[in-house]
Amino acid sequence: MARHSKLQKQVLSLYRQFLRAAQDKPGFIPRIRDEFRVSAAIKKTDVMHIEYLYRRGQRQLELLKDVNTKQLGSFSKSKEDSS
């Protein structure tokens, strides 16, 4: 088994925390998995971007843990915007 860097361990821990926090909230787990899969494509050498996403994820986790959080919002480009 490959050894993980400190940052990789932190990201894996954050992922597990997200999954635990989302257990009681329907529809959140697939979205969390998708977000982490998309971010997994980032090059391991792009440490600044990974650290930025890690900090952003920590803030989002705090929002998810809030009992008043019922759904996730997202922004997406429409087909007209991408032209």
Secondary structure, DSSP 8 states (H G I E B T S, - for coil): -----HHHHHHHHHHHHHHHHHTTSTTHHHHHHHHHHHHTTS-TT-HHHHHHHHHHHHHHHHHHHSTT----------TTTT-
